[in-house]
Amino acid sequence: MWDTLQVTHEGTSDVKRSRKHTLIREYELFRMNSGESISDFQKRFTHLINHLVDLGRKFEKE
C-alpha cells in the first residue's frame, strides 16, 4: 500500500528522474526576466531549488 501511495504522490522513478533533469536544465539556464523584481526573481529561484532538493539534488555551501 505504501508503494502505491508513494508512486501516486511522487511519481515513478522514471518520472522523477525526468523531472529532475528538466529542473537541472532550468537551473543551468536560470536568468532574471525583463522587468522582474528582485523579490520575484528570488521567489522563483527558491521554488526551483526546493523542487530540486525534494528530488534528491544536493547543493554545496561555499
mmCIF file as Biopython writes it, N, C-alpha, C and O atoms, coordinates in Angstrom:
data_model
#
loop_
_atom_site.group_PDB
_atom_site.id
_atom_site.type_symbol
_atom_site.label_atom_id
_atom_site.label_alt_id
_atom_site.label_comp_id
_atom_site.label_asym_id
_atom_site.label_entity_id
_atom_site.label_seq_id
_atom_site.pdbx_PDB_ins_code
_atom_site.Cartn_x
_atom_site.Cartn_y
_atom_site.Cartn_z
_atom_site.occupancy
_atom_site.B_iso_or_equiv
_atom_site.auth_seq_id
_atom_site.auth_asym_id
_atom_site.pdbx_PDB_model_num
ATOM 1   N N  . MET A ? 1  ? 0.824  -1.188 0.000   1.0 0.0 1  A 1 
ATOM 2   C CA . MET A ? 1  ? 0.000  0.000  0.000   1.0 0.0 1  A 1 
ATOM 3   C C  . MET A ? 1  ? 0.875  1.262  0.000   1.0 0.0 1  A 1 
ATOM 4   O O  . MET A ? 1  ? 0.595  2.213  -0.730  1.0 0.0 1  A 1 
ATOM 5   N N  . TRP A ? 2  ? 1.939  1.267  0.823   1.0 0.0 2  A 1 
ATOM 6   C CA . TRP A ? 2  ? 2.827  2.428  0.876   1.0 0.0 2  A 1 
ATOM 7   C C  . TRP A ? 2  ? 3.416  2.733  -0.498  1.0 0.0 2  A 1 
ATOM 8   O O  . TRP A ? 2  ? 3.488  3.893  -0.903  1.0 0.0 2  A 1 
ATOM 9   N N  . ASP A ? 3  ? 3.839  1.683  -1.219  1.0 0.0 3  A 1 
ATOM 10  C CA . ASP A ? 3  ? 4.420  1.880  -2.550  1.0 0.0 3  A 1 
ATOM 11  C C  . ASP A ? 3  ? 3.428  2.554  -3.496  1.0 0.0 3  A 1 
ATOM 12  O O  . ASP A ? 3  ? 3.799  3.441  -4.265  1.0 0.0 3  A 1 
ATOM 13  N N  . THR A ? 4  ? 2.182  2.135  -3.435  1.0 0.0 4  A 1 
ATOM 14  C CA . THR A ? 4  ? 1.147  2.727  -4.285  1.0 0.0 4  A 1 
ATOM 15  C C  . THR A ? 4  ? 0.950  4.200  -3.954  1.0 0.0 4  A 1 
ATOM 16  O O  . THR A ? 4  ? 0.847  5.033  -4.855  1.0 0.0 4  A 1 
ATOM 17  N N  . LEU A ? 5  ? 0.896  4.523  -2.672  1.0 0.0 5  A 1 
ATOM 18  C CA . LEU A ? 5  ? 0.754  5.922  -2.260  1.0 0.0 5  A 1 
ATOM 19  C C  . LEU A ? 5  ? 1.957  6.754  -2.694  1.0 0.0 5  A 1 
ATOM 20  O O  . LEU A ? 5  ? 1.808  7.889  -3.144  1.0 0.0 5  A 1 
ATOM 21  N N  . GLN A ? 6  ? 3.147  6.178  -2.553  1.0 0.0 6  A 1 
ATOM 22  C CA . GLN A ? 6  ? 4.360  6.899  -2.929  1.0 0.0 6  A 1 
ATOM 23  C C  . GLN A ? 6  ? 4.386  7.185  -4.433  1.0 0.0 6  A 1 
ATOM 24  O O  . GLN A ? 6  ? 4.688  8.306  -4.843  1.0 0.0 6  A 1 
ATOM 25  N N  . VAL A ? 7  ? 4.075  6.188  -5.248  1.0 0.0 7  A 1 
ATOM 26  C CA . VAL A ? 7  ? 4.064  6.378  -6.701  1.0 0.0 7  A 1 
ATOM 27  C C  . VAL A ? 7  ? 2.986  7.382  -7.096  1.0 0.0 7  A 1 
ATOM 28  O O  . VAL A ? 7  ? 3.205  8.221  -7.969  1.0 0.0 7  A 1 
ATOM 29  N N  . THR A ? 8  ? 1.819  7.295  -6.453  1.0 0.0 8  A 1 
ATOM 30  C CA . THR A ? 8  ? 0.732  8.223  -6.753  1.0 0.0 8  A 1 
ATOM 31  C C  . THR A ? 8  ? 1.128  9.656  -6.412  1.0 0.0 8  A 1 
ATOM 32  O O  . THR A ? 8  ? 0.838  10.582 -7.169  1.0 0.0 8  A 1 
ATOM 33  N N  . HIS A ? 9  ? 1.784  9.833  -5.284  1.0 0.0 9  A 1 
ATOM 34  C CA . HIS A ? 9  ? 2.156  11.181 -4.838  1.0 0.0 9  A 1 
ATOM 35  C C  . HIS A ? 9  ? 3.407  11.709 -5.534  1.0 0.0 9  A 1 
ATOM 36  O O  . HIS A ? 9  ? 3.437  12.868 -5.949  1.0 0.0 9  A 1 
ATOM 37  N N  . GLU A ? 10 ? 4.438  10.879 -5.669  1.0 0.0 10 A 1 
ATOM 38  C CA . GLU A ? 10 ? 5.734  11.333 -6.177  1.0 0.0 10 A 1 
ATOM 39  C C  . GLU A ? 10 ? 5.987  10.962 -7.629  1.0 0.0 10 A 1 
ATOM 40  O O  . GLU A ? 10 ? 6.826  11.583 -8.282  1.0 0.0 10 A 1 
ATOM 41  N N  . GLY A ? 11 ? 5.293  9.977  -8.140  1.0 0.0 11 A 1 
ATOM 42  C CA . GLY A ? 11 ? 5.538  9.505  -9.499  1.0 0.0 11 A 1 
ATOM 43  C C  . GLY A ? 11 ? 6.538  8.355  -9.495  1.0 0.0 11 A 1 
ATOM 44  O O  . GLY A ? 11 ? 7.177  8.075  -8.480  1.0 0.0 11 A 1 
ATOM 45  N N  . THR A ? 12 ? 6.665  7.701  -10.627 1.0 0.0 12 A 1 
ATOM 46  C CA . THR A ? 12 ? 7.614  6.601  -10.740 1.0 0.0 12 A 1 
ATOM 47  C C  . THR A ? 12 ? 9.028  7.154  -10.754 1.0 0.0 12 A 1 
ATOM 48  O O  . THR A ? 12 ? 9.231  8.359  -10.909 1.0 0.0 12 A 1 
ATOM 49  N N  . SER A ? 13 ? 10.009 6.269  -10.592 1.0 0.0 13 A 1 
ATOM 50  C CA . SER A ? 13 ? 11.404 6.717  -10.598 1.0 0.0 13 A 1 
ATOM 51  C C  . SER A ? 13 ? 11.772 7.344  -11.940 1.0 0.0 13 A 1 
ATOM 52  O O  . SER A ? 13 ? 12.565 8.285  -11.985 1.0 0.0 13 A 1 
ATOM 53  N N  . ASP A ? 14 ? 11.206 6.832  -13.034 1.0 0.0 14 A 1 
ATOM 54  C CA . ASP A ? 14 ? 11.473 7.423  -14.354 1.0 0.0 14 A 1 
ATOM 55  C C  . ASP A ? 14 ? 10.927 8.848  -14.445 1.0 0.0 14 A 1 
ATOM 56  O O  . ASP A ? 14 ? 11.577 9.738  -14.993 1.0 0.0 14 A 1 
ATOM 57  N N  . VAL A ? 15 ? 9.741  9.049  -13.908 1.0 0.0 15 A 1 
ATOM 58  C CA . VAL A ? 15 ? 9.133  10.381 -13.919 1.0 0.0 15 A 1 
ATOM 59  C C  . VAL A ? 15 ? 9.969  11.333 -13.066 1.0 0.0 15 A 1 
ATOM 60  O O  . VAL A ? 15 ? 10.224 12.467 -13.471 1.0 0.0 15 A 1 
ATOM 61  N N  . LYS A ? 16 ? 10.398 10.873 -11.878 1.0 0.0 16 A 1 
ATOM 62  C CA . LYS A ? 16 ? 11.213 11.715 -11.006 1.0 0.0 16 A 1 
ATOM 63  C C  . LYS A ? 16 ? 12.550 12.054 -11.657 1.0 0.0 16 A 1 
ATOM 64  O O  . LYS A ? 16 ? 13.014 13.191 -11.568 1.0 0.0 16 A 1 
ATOM 65  N N  . ARG A ? 17 ? 13.166 11.082 -12.306 1.0 0.0 17 A 1 
ATOM 66  C CA . ARG A ? 17 ? 14.451 11.307 -12.978 1.0 0.0 17 A 1 
ATOM 67  C C  . ARG A ? 17 ? 14.286 12.335 -14.095 1.0 0.0 17 A 1 
ATOM 68  O O  . ARG A ? 17 ? 15.105 13.242 -14.242 1.0 0.0 17 A 1 
ATOM 69  N N  . SER A ? 18 ? 13.227 12.184 -14.872 1.0 0.0 18 A 1 
ATOM 70  C CA . SER A ? 18 ? 12.959 13.120 -15.958 1.0 0.0 18 A 1 
ATOM 71  C C  . SER A ? 18 ? 12.701 14.525 -15.417 1.0 0.0 18 A 1 
ATOM 72  O O  . SER A ? 18 ? 13.217 15.506 -15.952 1.0 0.0 18 A 1 
ATOM 73  N N  . ARG A ? 19 ? 11.915 14.614 -14.372 1.0 0.0 19 A 1 
ATOM 74  C CA . ARG A ? 19 ? 11.613 15.915 -13.750 1.0 0.0 19 A 1 
ATOM 75  C C  . ARG A ? 19 ? 12.888 16.552 -13.209 1.0 0.0 19 A 1 
ATOM 76  O O  . ARG A ? 19 ? 13.099 17.757 -13.352 1.0 0.0 19 A 1 
ATOM 77  N N  . LYS A ? 20 ? 13.733 15.738 -12.590 1.0 0.0 20 A 1 
ATOM 78  C CA . LYS A ? 20 ? 14.992 16.244 -12.040 1.0 0.0 20 A 1 
ATOM 79  C C  . LYS A ? 20 ? 15.883 16.800 -13.148 1.0 0.0 20 A 1 
ATOM 80  O O  . LYS A ? 20 ? 16.464 17.873 -12.991 1.0 0.0 20 A 1 
ATOM 81  N N  . HIS A ? 21 ? 15.995 16.087 -14.259 1.0 0.0 21 A 1 
ATOM 82  C CA . HIS A ? 21 ? 16.809 16.559 -15.381 1.0 0.0 21 A 1 
ATOM 83  C C  . HIS A ? 21 ? 16.252 17.867 -15.951 1.0 0.0 21 A 1 
ATOM 84  O O  . HIS A ? 21 ? 17.009 18.773 -16.298 1.0 0.0 21 A 1 
ATOM 85  N N  . THR A ? 22 ? 14.933 17.955 -16.044 1.0 0.0 22 A 1 
ATOM 86  C CA . THR A ? 22 ? 14.299 19.177 -16.538 1.0 0.0 22 A 1 
ATOM 87  C C  . THR A ? 22 ? 14.600 20.353 -15.615 1.0 0.0 22 A 1 
ATOM 88  O O  . THR A ? 22 ? 14.922 21.448 -16.077 1.0 0.0 22 A 1 
ATOM 89  N N  . LEU A ? 23 ? 14.494 20.121 -14.308 1.0 0.0 23 A 1 
ATOM 90  C CA . LEU A ? 23 ? 14.749 21.192 -13.348 1.0 0.0 23 A 1 
ATOM 91  C C  . LEU A ? 23 ? 16.224 21.586 -13.313 1.0 0.0 23 A 1 
ATOM 92  O O  . LEU A ? 23 ? 16.542 22.762 -13.132 1.0 0.0 23 A 1 
ATOM 93  N N  . ILE A ? 24 ? 17.124 20.623 -13.483 1.0 0.0 24 A 1 
ATOM 94  C CA . ILE A ? 24 ? 18.555 20.937 -13.531 1.0 0.0 24 A 1 
ATOM 95  C C  . ILE A ? 24 ? 18.844 21.828 -14.731 1.0 0.0 24 A 1 
ATOM 96  O O  . ILE A ? 24 ? 19.601 22.793 -14.627 1.0 0.0 24 A 1 
ATOM 97  N N  . ARG A ? 25 ? 18.250 21.511 -15.848 1.0 0.0 25 A 1 
ATOM 98  C CA . ARG A ? 25 ? 18.432 22.337 -17.054 1.0 0.0 25 A 1 
ATOM 99  C C  . ARG A ? 25 ? 17.874 23.745 -16.817 1.0 0.0 25 A 1 
ATOM 100 O O  . ARG A ? 25 ? 18.485 24.739 -17.209 1.0 0.0 25 A 1 
ATOM 101 N N  . GLU A ? 26 ? 16.712 23.814 -16.174 1.0 0.0 26 A 1 
ATOM 102 C CA . GLU A ? 26 ? 16.113 25.106 -15.844 1.0 0.0 26 A 1 
ATOM 103 C C  . GLU A ? 26 ? 17.047 25.900 -14.918 1.0 0.0 26 A 1 
ATOM 104 O O  . GLU A ? 26 ? 17.201 27.112 -15.071 1.0 0.0 26 A 1 
ATOM 105 N N  . TYR A ? 27 ? 17.668 25.202 -13.956 1.0 0.0 27 A 1 
ATOM 106 C CA . TYR A ? 27 ? 18.626 25.825 -13.038 1.0 0.0 27 A 1 
ATOM 107 C C  . TYR A ? 27 ? 19.833 26.376 -13.804 1.0 0.0 27 A 1 
ATOM 108 O O  . TYR A ? 27 ? 20.277 27.496 -13.551 1.0 0.0 27 A 1 
ATOM 109 N N  . GLU A ? 28 ? 20.354 25.586 -14.734 1.0 0.0 28 A 1 
ATOM 110 C CA . GLU A ? 28 ? 21.527 25.993 -15.507 1.0 0.0 28 A 1 
ATOM 111 C C  . GLU A ? 28 ? 21.246 27.218 -16.377 1.0 0.0 28 A 1 
ATOM 112 O O  . GLU A ? 28 ? 22.141 28.025 -16.629 1.0 0.0 28 A 1 
ATOM 113 N N  . LEU A ? 29 ? 20.019 27.351 -16.827 1.0 0.0 29 A 1 
ATOM 114 C CA . LEU A ? 29 ? 19.643 28.460 -17.706 1.0 0.0 29 A 1 
ATOM 115 C C  . LEU A ? 29 ? 18.947 29.609 -16.968 1.0 0.0 29 A 1 
ATOM 116 O O  . LEU A ? 29 ? 18.480 30.563 -17.591 1.0 0.0 29 A 1 
ATOM 117 N N  . PHE A ? 30 ? 18.882 29.511 -15.648 1.0 0.0 30 A 1 
ATOM 118 C CA . PHE A ? 30 ? 18.111 30.463 -14.850 1.0 0.0 30 A 1 
ATOM 119 C C  . PHE A ? 30 ? 18.630 31.888 -15.027 1.0 0.0 30 A 1 
ATOM 120 O O  . PHE A ? 30 ? 19.818 32.152 -14.842 1.0 0.0 30 A 1 
ATOM 121 N N  . ARG A ? 31 ? 17.747 32.787 -15.379 1.0 0.0 31 A 1 
ATOM 122 C CA . ARG A ? 31 ? 18.069 34.200 -15.583 1.0 0.0 31 A 1 
ATOM 123 C C  . ARG A ? 31 ? 16.907 35.045 -15.064 1.0 0.0 31 A 1 
ATOM 124 O O  . ARG A ? 31 ? 15.771 34.586 -14.944 1.0 0.0 31 A 1 
ATOM 125 N N  . MET A ? 32 ? 17.234 36.264 -14.770 1.0 0.0 32 A 1 
ATOM 126 C CA . MET A ? 32 ? 16.205 37.206 -14.351 1.0 0.0 32 A 1 
ATOM 127 C C  . MET A ? 32 ? 15.424 37.650 -15.582 1.0 0.0 32 A 1 
ATOM 128 O O  . MET A ? 32 ? 16.016 37.988 -16.607 1.0 0.0 32 A 1 
ATOM 129 N N  . ASN A ? 33 ? 14.108 37.652 -15.483 1.0 0.0 33 A 1 
ATOM 130 C CA . ASN A ? 33 ? 13.256 38.089 -16.585 1.0 0.0 33 A 1 
ATOM 131 C C  . ASN A ? 33 ? 13.232 39.612 -16.671 1.0 0.0 33 A 1 
ATOM 132 O O  . ASN A ? 33 ? 13.364 40.307 -15.663 1.0 0.0 33 A 1 
ATOM 133 N N  . SER A ? 34 ? 13.067 40.104 -17.862 1.0 0.0 34 A 1 
ATOM 134 C CA . SER A ? 34 ? 12.982 41.543 -18.077 1.0 0.0 34 A 1 
ATOM 135 C C  . SER A ? 34 ? 11.817 42.116 -17.275 1.0 0.0 34 A 1 
ATOM 136 O O  . SER A ? 34 ? 10.693 41.622 -17.359 1.0 0.0 34 A 1 
ATOM 137 N N  . GLY A ? 35 ? 12.093 43.150 -16.505 1.0 0.0 35 A 1 
ATOM 138 C CA . GLY A ? 35 ? 11.049 43.793 -15.718 1.0 0.0 35 A 1 
ATOM 139 C C  . GLY A ? 35 ? 10.705 43.078 -14.422 1.0 0.0 35 A 1 
ATOM 140 O O  . GLY A ? 35 ? 9.829  43.530 -13.685 1.0 0.0 35 A 1 
ATOM 141 N N  . GLU A ? 36 ? 11.372 41.981 -14.133 1.0 0.0 36 A 1 
ATOM 142 C CA . GLU A ? 36 ? 11.082 41.202 -12.927 1.0 0.0 36 A 1 
ATOM 143 C C  . GLU A ? 36 ? 11.741 41.853 -11.711 1.0 0.0 36 A 1 
ATOM 144 O O  . GLU A ? 36 ? 12.879 42.316 -11.788 1.0 0.0 36 A 1 
ATOM 145 N N  . SER A ? 37 ? 11.034 41.885 -10.608 1.0 0.0 37 A 1 
ATOM 146 C CA . SER A ? 37 ? 11.608 42.441 -9.380  1.0 0.0 37 A 1 
ATOM 147 C C  . SER A ? 37 ? 12.586 41.435 -8.769  1.0 0.0 37 A 1 
ATOM 148 O O  . SER A ? 37 ? 12.516 40.237 -9.042  1.0 0.0 37 A 1 
ATOM 149 N N  . ILE A ? 38 ? 13.491 41.941 -7.944  1.0 0.0 38 A 1 
ATOM 150 C CA . ILE A ? 38 ? 14.440 41.077 -7.242  1.0 0.0 38 A 1 
ATOM 151 C C  . ILE A ? 38 ? 13.679 40.077 -6.372  1.0 0.0 38 A 1 
ATOM 152 O O  . ILE A ? 38 ? 14.057 38.909 -6.280  1.0 0.0 38 A 1 
ATOM 153 N N  . SER A ? 39 ? 12.621 40.538 -5.745  1.0 0.0 39 A 1 
ATOM 154 C CA . SER A ? 39 ? 11.811 39.679 -4.881  1.0 0.0 39 A 1 
ATOM 155 C C  . SER A ? 39 ? 11.201 38.517 -5.666  1.0 0.0 39 A 1 
ATOM 156 O O  . SER A ? 39 ? 11.254 37.371 -5.218  1.0 0.0 39 A 1 
ATOM 157 N N  . ASP A ? 40 ? 10.629 38.804 -6.823  1.0 0.0 40 A 1 
ATOM 158 C CA . ASP A ? 40 ? 10.032 37.750 -7.646  1.0 0.0 40 A 1 
ATOM 159 C C  . ASP A ? 40 ? 11.100 36.797 -8.180  1.0 0.0 40 A 1 
ATOM 160 O O  . ASP A ? 40 ? 10.882 35.587 -8.252  1.0 0.0 40 A 1 
ATOM 161 N N  . PHE A ? 41 ? 12.243 37.343 -8.550  1.0 0.0 41 A 1 
ATOM 162 C CA . PHE A ? 41 ? 13.369 36.537 -9.017  1.0 0.0 41 A 1 
ATOM 163 C C  . PHE A ? 41 ? 13.803 35.561 -7.923  1.0 0.0 41 A 1 
ATOM 164 O O  . PHE A ? 41 ? 14.005 34.374 -8.181  1.0 0.0 41 A 1 
ATOM 165 N N  . GLN A ? 42 ? 13.943 36.070 -6.712  1.0 0.0 42 A 1 
ATOM 166 C CA . GLN A ? 42 ? 14.362 35.244 -5.579  1.0 0.0 42 A 1 
ATOM 167 C C  . GLN A ? 42 ? 13.323 34.172 -5.263  1.0 0.0 42 A 1 
ATOM 168 O O  . GLN A ? 42 ? 13.684 33.042 -4.934  1.0 0.0 42 A 1 
ATOM 169 N N  . LYS A ? 43 ? 12.050 34.509 -5.356  1.0 0.0 43 A 1 
ATOM 170 C CA . LYS A ? 43 ? 10.987 33.534 -5.100  1.0 0.0 43 A 1 
ATOM 171 C C  . LYS A ? 43 ? 11.031 32.401 -6.124  1.0 0.0 43 A 1 
ATOM 172 O O  . LYS A ? 43 ? 10.907 31.229 -5.768  1.0 0.0 43 A 1 
ATOM 173 N N  . ARG A ? 44 ? 11.208 32.759 -7.403  1.0 0.0 44 A 1 
ATOM 174 C CA . ARG A ? 44 ? 11.298 31.731 -8.448  1.0 0.0 44 A 1 
ATOM 175 C C  . ARG A ? 44 ? 12.505 30.826 -8.217  1.0 0.0 44 A 1 
ATOM 176 O O  . ARG A ? 44 ? 12.417 29.607 -8.361  1.0 0.0 44 A 1 
ATOM 177 N N  . PHE A ? 45 ? 13.639 31.442 -7.854  1.0 0.0 45 A 1 
ATOM 178 C CA . PHE A ? 45 ? 14.862 30.679 -7.629  1.0 0.0 45 A 1 
ATOM 179 C C  . PHE A ? 45 ? 14.701 29.730 -6.439  1.0 0.0 45 A 1 
ATOM 180 O O  . PHE A ? 45 ? 15.067 28.557 -6.522  1.0 0.0 45 A 1 
ATOM 181 N N  . THR A ? 46 ? 14.158 30.235 -5.342  1.0 0.0 46 A 1 
ATOM 182 C CA . THR A ? 46 ? 13.933 29.404 -4.153  1.0 0.0 46 A 1 
ATOM 183 C C  . THR A ? 46 ? 12.992 28.247 -4.468  1.0 0.0 46 A 1 
ATOM 184 O O  . THR A ? 46 ? 13.222 27.121 -4.025  1.0 0.0 46 A 1 
ATOM 185 N N  . HIS A ? 47 ? 11.946 28.514 -5.221  1.0 0.0 47 A 1 
ATOM 186 C CA . HIS A ? 47 ? 10.984 27.481 -5.618  1.0 0.0 47 A 1 
ATOM 187 C C  . HIS A ? 47 ? 11.688 26.385 -6.431  1.0 0.0 47 A 1 
ATOM 188 O O  . HIS A ? 47 ? 11.472 25.195 -6.201  1.0 0.0 47 A 1 
ATOM 189 N N  . LEU A ? 48 ? 12.526 26.799 -7.378  1.0 0.0 48 A 1 
ATOM 190 C CA . LEU A ? 48 ? 13.275 25.854 -8.205  1.0 0.0 48 A 1 
ATOM 191 C C  . LEU A ? 48 ? 14.217 25.006 -7.350  1.0 0.0 48 A 1 
ATOM 192 O O  . LEU A ? 48 ? 14.254 23.784 -7.494  1.0 0.0 48 A 1 
ATOM 193 N N  . ILE A ? 49 ? 14.970 25.644 -6.469  1.0 0.0 49 A 1 
ATOM 194 C CA . ILE A ? 49 ? 15.914 24.928 -5.611  1.0 0.0 49 A 1 
ATOM 195 C C  . ILE A ? 49 ? 15.175 23.953 -4.697  1.0 0.0 49 A 1 
ATOM 196 O O  . ILE A ? 49 ? 15.623 22.820 -4.517  1.0 0.0 49 A 1 
ATOM 197 N N  . ASN A ? 50 ? 14.067 24.370 -4.126  1.0 0.0 50 A 1 
ATOM 198 C CA . ASN A ? 50 ? 13.293 23.486 -3.248  1.0 0.0 50 A 1 
ATOM 199 C C  . ASN A ? 50 ? 12.818 22.239 -3.984  1.0 0.0 50 A 1 
ATOM 200 O O  . ASN A ? 50 ? 12.854 21.142 -3.428  1.0 0.0 50 A 1 
ATOM 201 N N  . HIS A ? 51 ? 12.379 22.394 -5.214  1.0 0.0 51 A 1 
ATOM 202 C CA . HIS A ? 51 ? 11.947 21.236 -6.002  1.0 0.0 51 A 1 
ATOM 203 C C  . HIS A ? 51 ? 13.123 20.302 -6.272  1.0 0.0 51 A 1 
ATOM 204 O O  . HIS A ? 51 ? 12.980 19.083 -6.189  1.0 0.0 51 A 1 
ATOM 205 N N  . LEU A ? 52 ? 14.274 20.865 -6.592  1.0 0.0 52 A 1 
ATOM 206 C CA . LEU A ? 52 ? 15.459 20.040 -6.848  1.0 0.0 52 A 1 
ATOM 207 C C  . LEU A ? 52 ? 15.885 19.286 -5.588  1.0 0.0 52 A 1 
ATOM 208 O O  . LEU A ? 52 ? 16.227 18.105 -5.662  1.0 0.0 52 A 1 
ATOM 209 N N  . VAL A ? 53 ? 15.869 19.944 -4.453  1.0 0.0 53 A 1 
ATOM 210 C CA . VAL A ? 53 ? 16.227 19.291 -3.189  1.0 0.0 53 A 1 
ATOM 211 C C  . VAL A ? 53 ? 15.233 18.172 -2.881  1.0 0.0 53 A 1 
ATOM 212 O O  . VAL A ? 53 ? 15.633 17.095 -2.440  1.0 0.0 53 A 1 
ATOM 213 N N  . ASP A ? 54 ? 13.949 18.418 -3.109  1.0 0.0 54 A 1 
ATOM 214 C CA . ASP A ? 54 ? 12.925 17.386 -2.897  1.0 0.0 54 A 1 
ATOM 215 C C  . ASP A ? 54 ? 13.181 16.149 -3.751  1.0 0.0 54 A 1 
ATOM 216 O O  . ASP A ? 54 ? 12.832 15.036 -3.358  1.0 0.0 54 A 1 
ATOM 217 N N  . LEU A ? 55 ? 13.793 16.346 -4.924  1.0 0.0 55 A 1 
ATOM 218 C CA . LEU A ? 55 ? 14.085 15.231 -5.825  1.0 0.0 55 A 1 
ATOM 219 C C  . LEU A ? 55 ? 15.473 14.631 -5.582  1.0 0.0 55 A 1 
ATOM 220 O O  . LEU A ? 55 ? 15.921 13.768 -6.337  1.0 0.0 55 A 1 
ATOM 221 N N  . GLY A ? 56 ? 16.151 15.094 -4.526  1.0 0.0 56 A 1 
ATOM 222 C CA . GLY A ? 56 ? 17.420 14.484 -4.145  1.0 0.0 56 A 1 
ATOM 223 C C  . GLY A ? 56 ? 18.674 15.204 -4.609  1.0 0.0 56 A 1 
ATOM 224 O O  . GLY A ? 56 ? 19.781 14.714 -4.385  1.0 0.0 56 A 1 
ATOM 225 N N  . ARG A ? 57 ? 18.527 16.345 -5.246  1.0 0.0 57 A 1 
ATOM 226 C CA . ARG A ? 57 ? 19.709 17.108 -5.696  1.0 0.0 57 A 1 
ATOM 227 C C  . ARG A ? 57 ? 20.351 17.770 -4.492  1.0 0.0 57 A 1 
ATOM 228 O O  . ARG A ? 57 ? 19.666 18.385 -3.675  1.0 0.0 57 A 1 
ATOM 229 N N  . LYS A ? 58 ? 21.673 17.644 -4.384  1.0 0.0 58 A 1 
ATOM 230 C CA . LYS A ? 58 ? 22.392 18.254 -3.273  1.0 0.0 58 A 1 
ATOM 231 C C  . LYS A ? 58 ? 23.176 19.463 -3.772  1.0 0.0 58 A 1 
ATOM 232 O O  . LYS A ? 58 ? 23.707 19.457 -4.883  1.0 0.0 58 A 1 
ATOM 233 N N  . PHE A ? 59 ? 23.241 20.486 -2.949  1.0 0.0 59 A 1 
ATOM 234 C CA . PHE A ? 59 ? 23.994 21.695 -3.263  1.0 0.0 59 A 1 
ATOM 235 C C  . PHE A ? 59 ? 25.006 21.924 -2.153  1.0 0.0 59 A 1 
ATOM 236 O O  . PHE A ? 59 ? 24.684 21.806 -0.970  1.0 0.0 59 A 1 
ATOM 237 N N  . GLU A ? 60 ? 26.232 22.251 -2.542  1.0 0.0 60 A 1 
ATOM 238 C CA . GLU A ? 60 ? 27.272 22.538 -1.559  1.0 0.0 60 A 1 
ATOM 239 C C  . GLU A ? 60 ? 27.245 24.015 -1.205  1.0 0.0 60 A 1 
ATOM 240 O O  . GLU A ? 60 ? 27.023 24.875 -2.058  1.0 0.0 60 A 1 
ATOM 241 N N  . LYS A ? 61 ? 27.476 24.288 0.075   1.0 0.0 61 A 1 
ATOM 242 C CA . LYS A ? 61 ? 27.577 25.680 0.514   1.0 0.0 61 A 1 
ATOM 243 C C  . LYS A ? 61 ? 29.019 26.109 0.356   1.0 0.0 61 A 1 
ATOM 244 O O  . LYS A ? 61 ? 29.939 25.394 0.755   1.0 0.0 61 A 1 
ATOM 245 N N  . GLU A ? 62 ? 29.210 27.268 -0.222  1.0 0.0 62 A 1 
ATOM 246 C CA . GLU A ? 62 ? 30.574 27.780 -0.420  1.0 0.0 62 A 1 
ATOM 247 C C  . GLU A ? 62 ? 30.829 28.959 0.465   1.0 0.0 62 A 1 
ATOM 248 O O  . GLU A ? 62 ? 31.922 29.525 0.439   1.0 0.0 62 A 1 
#
